């Protein structure tokens, strides 16, 4: 298995950062056979994957399955009209939503052809220390006075994914540390929307929306003061079914 860790990759635009990771994730895709994309329900990154597969002009038919729990993922894959028909499977930053990864091996085996490929990315623990004092969770708890679950609480160790896929051989693993610079508060909102939904819930009520606005403004104020830094680590890996 080839492994590589980068220094911090700096971006000023979240969409450019998304594209960077998707490009890395599809870099070993050979464009052959049918392709299945699995994504957490409502996760916008899946659109980037579909778009970039189309842009490369590969002769592949793309299908998409979404899930909101392990049970829904298992049901969706088990109920597909054809089994063992996909040559490639893409999953972009979605599996961290699952508490237990141990059932994934069987899920993926049932929809992949022999020697099928799995191209996957997940939020990882950063390899480069974050030197800024305050975290998103601490800032949110100061606003609410409550103990909240932060996006970082969902991150799993890289080996957790490898160990959960005993039927697959990991061919490559690359870790990227990202640092974000913001030109305005709108850029910060774009970057932190998913994290805010996890902290405060995805409800569209006025109270929740107002709380998120206060959170965004506090983040941006601390960012301008140099007390907060937006950082993200992502691992990209490629597996082949034994």
C-alpha positions as CSV (number, residue, x, y, z in Angstrom):
1,X,0.0,0.0,0.0
2,X,1.3,3.4,-0.9
3,X,0.8,6.1,1.7
4,X,1.5,9.8,1.6
5,X,0.8,12.8,3.9
6,X,0.9,16.3,2.6
7,X,1.7,19.6,4.4
8,X,-1.2,22.0,4.8
9,X,-2.9,22.8,1.5
10,X,-4.3,26.3,1.6
11,X,-7.5,27.4,-0.2
12,X,-9.6,30.5,-0.1
13,X,-12.6,28.9,-1.7
14,X,-14.5,25.9,-0.4
15,X,-15.6,24.8,-3.9
16,X,-12.0,24.7,-5.1
17,X,-11.1,22.6,-2.0
18,X,-13.9,20.1,-2.8
19,X,-12.8,19.8,-6.4
20,X,-9.2,19.2,-5.3
21,X,-10.3,16.2,-3.2
22,X,-12.6,14.8,-5.8
23,X,-9.9,15.0,-8.4
24,X,-7.6,13.1,-6.1
25,X,-10.3,10.5,-5.4
26,X,-10.9,9.8,-9.1
27,X,-7.3,9.9,-10.2
28,X,-6.9,6.1,-10.2
29,X,-10.3,5.4,-11.8
30,X,-10.0,3.7,-15.2
31,X,-13.4,4.7,-16.5
32,X,-14.4,1.1,-17.2
33,X,-17.7,-0.7,-16.4
34,X,-20.6,0.7,-14.5
35,X,-20.1,3.0,-11.5
36,X,-22.1,3.3,-8.3
37,X,-21.8,6.4,-6.0
38,X,-22.9,6.1,-2.4
39,X,-23.6,9.3,-0.4
40,X,-25.1,10.4,2.9
41,X,-28.5,11.8,2.3
42,X,-28.3,15.6,1.6
43,X,-24.5,15.5,1.2
44,X,-23.7,18.1,-1.6
45,X,-20.3,16.6,-2.4
46,X,-21.9,13.8,-4.5
47,X,-22.7,16.4,-7.1
48,X,-19.0,17.2,-7.6
49,X,-18.3,13.5,-8.1
50,X,-21.0,13.0,-10.7
51,X,-20.0,16.2,-12.5
52,X,-16.3,15.3,-12.7
53,X,-16.9,11.8,-13.9
54,X,-19.0,13.3,-16.7
55,X,-16.4,15.9,-17.5
56,X,-13.7,13.3,-18.1
57,X,-15.8,11.7,-20.8
58,X,-15.5,8.1,-19.5
59,X,-17.7,5.4,-21.0
60,X,-19.3,4.6,-17.6
61,X,-22.9,4.6,-16.5
62,X,-23.3,6.2,-13.1
63,X,-25.9,5.3,-10.4
64,X,-26.4,7.0,-7.0
65,X,-27.6,5.5,-3.7
66,X,-28.1,7.7,-0.7
67,X,-28.5,6.6,2.9
68,X,-29.2,8.1,6.4
69,X,-28.4,5.1,8.5
70,X,-26.6,1.7,8.2
71,X,-30.0,0.0,7.9
72,X,-31.1,2.2,5.0
73,X,-27.8,1.6,3.2
74,X,-28.1,-2.1,3.6
75,X,-31.7,-2.1,2.4
76,X,-30.9,0.1,-0.6
77,X,-28.0,-2.1,-1.8
78,X,-29.9,-5.4,-1.1
79,X,-32.9,-4.2,-3.1
80,X,-31.0,-3.1,-6.2
81,X,-32.3,-4.8,-9.4
82,X,-28.8,-6.2,-10.3
83,X,-26.1,-7.4,-8.0
84,X,-22.4,-7.7,-8.6
85,X,-22.7,-5.4,-11.6
86,X,-20.5,-2.4,-10.7
87,X,-16.9,-2.2,-11.5
88,X,-16.3,0.9,-9.4
89,X,-17.7,2.3,-6.2
90,X,-17.2,5.9,-5.1
91,X,-17.9,7.3,-1.6
92,X,-17.0,10.9,-0.8
93,X,-16.9,11.9,2.9
94,X,-20.0,10.0,3.9
95,X,-19.0,6.9,5.9
96,X,-18.0,8.9,9.0
97,X,-21.8,9.3,9.6
98,X,-22.0,5.6,10.5
99,X,-21.3,4.6,14.1
100,X,-20.3,1.1,13.1
101,X,-18.3,0.3,10.0
102,X,-18.1,-3.5,10.4
103,X,-21.1,-4.2,8.1
104,X,-19.6,-2.3,5.2
105,X,-17.5,-5.1,3.9
106,X,-20.5,-7.3,3.0
107,X,-22.4,-4.3,1.7
108,X,-19.7,-3.4,-0.8
109,X,-19.0,-7.0,-1.8
110,X,-22.6,-7.6,-2.9
111,X,-22.6,-4.7,-5.5
112,X,-19.1,-5.0,-6.9
113,X,-17.8,-7.3,-9.7
114,X,-14.8,-9.5,-9.1
115,X,-11.7,-7.2,-8.7
116,X,-14.0,-4.2,-8.4
117,X,-12.6,-1.0,-7.2
118,X,-13.6,1.2,-4.2
119,X,-12.5,4.8,-4.3
120,X,-13.3,6.5,-1.0
121,X,-12.6,9.6,1.1
122,X,-13.3,10.4,4.7
123,X,-12.7,13.1,7.3
124,X,-9.5,12.2,9.1
125,X,-7.4,13.3,12.1
126,X,-5.0,16.0,11.0
127,X,-1.3,15.2,10.7
128,X,-0.3,18.9,11.2
129,X,-1.1,20.5,14.6
130,X,-3.7,23.3,14.7
131,X,-2.0,26.1,16.6
132,X,-5.1,28.3,17.1
133,X,-6.6,28.4,20.5
134,X,-10.4,27.9,20.0
135,X,-12.3,25.1,18.3
136,X,-15.7,25.2,16.6
137,X,-17.1,23.1,19.4
138,X,-15.8,25.5,22.1
139,X,-17.2,28.5,20.3
140,X,-20.6,26.9,19.9
141,X,-20.7,25.9,23.5
142,X,-19.9,29.4,24.6
143,X,-23.0,30.6,22.6
144,X,-25.4,27.9,23.9
145,X,-24.0,26.9,27.3
146,X,-24.6,23.3,26.3
147,X,-22.4,20.4,25.5
148,X,-22.7,19.8,21.7
149,X,-21.5,17.2,19.3
150,X,-19.0,18.7,16.8
151,X,-18.1,17.4,13.3
152,X,-14.7,16.4,14.7
153,X,-16.4,13.9,17.0
154,X,-17.4,11.9,13.9
155,X,-13.9,11.4,12.6
156,X,-12.5,7.9,12.8
157,X,-8.9,6.6,12.6
158,X,-7.7,5.6,9.1
159,X,-7.1,2.1,10.3
160,X,-10.8,1.8,11.3
161,X,-11.8,1.9,7.6
162,X,-9.0,-0.5,6.5
163,X,-9.9,-3.0,9.3
164,X,-13.6,-2.8,8.4
165,X,-12.9,-4.0,4.8
166,X,-11.1,-7.4,5.1
167,X,-12.3,-8.5,1.7
168,X,-10.5,-5.6,0.1
169,X,-6.8,-4.7,-0.4
170,X,-5.9,-1.1,0.1
171,X,-3.8,0.1,-2.9
172,X,-3.2,3.7,-1.9
173,X,-3.9,6.1,1.0
174,X,-3.2,9.8,0.9
175,X,-3.9,12.3,3.7
176,X,-4.4,16.0,3.1
177,X,-4.5,18.8,5.7
178,X,-6.4,21.9,4.6
179,X,-6.3,25.4,5.8
180,X,-9.0,27.8,4.8
181,X,-8.7,31.6,4.3
182,X,-11.9,33.6,4.1
183,X,-12.4,36.8,2.1
184,X,-15.8,37.5,3.7
185,X,-18.3,35.9,6.0
186,X,-20.2,34.2,3.2
187,X,-17.1,32.1,2.4
188,X,-17.0,31.0,6.1
189,X,-20.7,30.1,6.0
190,X,-20.2,27.9,2.9
191,X,-17.3,26.1,4.6
192,X,-19.1,25.6,8.0
193,X,-22.7,24.8,7.0
194,X,-22.3,21.1,7.4
195,X,-20.6,21.5,10.8
196,X,-23.3,23.9,12.0
197,X,-26.0,21.4,11.0
198,X,-24.3,18.8,13.2
199,X,-23.8,21.2,16.1
200,X,-27.3,22.8,16.1
201,X,-29.4,20.5,14.0
202,X,-30.6,20.9,10.4
203,X,-34.0,22.4,11.3
204,X,-35.0,25.5,9.3
205,X,-36.8,27.1,12.3
206,X,-36.1,30.8,12.9
207,X,-34.5,30.0,16.3
208,X,-32.1,27.5,14.9
209,X,-31.2,29.8,11.9
210,X,-30.7,32.7,14.2
211,X,-28.4,30.6,16.4
212,X,-26.3,29.6,13.4
213,X,-26.0,33.2,12.2
214,X,-24.6,34.1,15.7
215,X,-22.2,31.2,15.4
216,X,-21.0,32.2,12.0
217,X,-20.4,35.8,13.1
218,X,-18.5,34.7,16.2
219,X,-16.3,32.4,14.1
220,X,-15.6,35.1,11.6
221,X,-14.8,37.6,14.3
222,X,-12.3,35.3,16.0
223,X,-10.9,34.4,12.6
224,X,-10.1,38.0,11.9
225,X,-8.5,38.3,15.3
226,X,-6.3,35.4,14.6
227,X,-7.8,33.3,17.5
228,X,-9.5,30.7,15.2
229,X,-8.3,28.8,12.2
230,X,-10.5,26.7,9.9
231,X,-8.7,23.4,9.3
232,X,-9.7,20.1,7.8
233,X,-8.0,16.8,7.2
234,X,-9.2,14.3,4.6
235,X,-7.9,10.9,3.7
236,X,-8.3,9.5,0.1
237,X,-8.0,5.7,-0.4
238,X,-8.3,3.2,-3.1
239,X,-9.3,-0.5,-2.5
240,X,-9.6,-3.5,-4.8
241,X,-11.9,-6.4,-4.0
242,X,-9.8,-9.6,-3.4
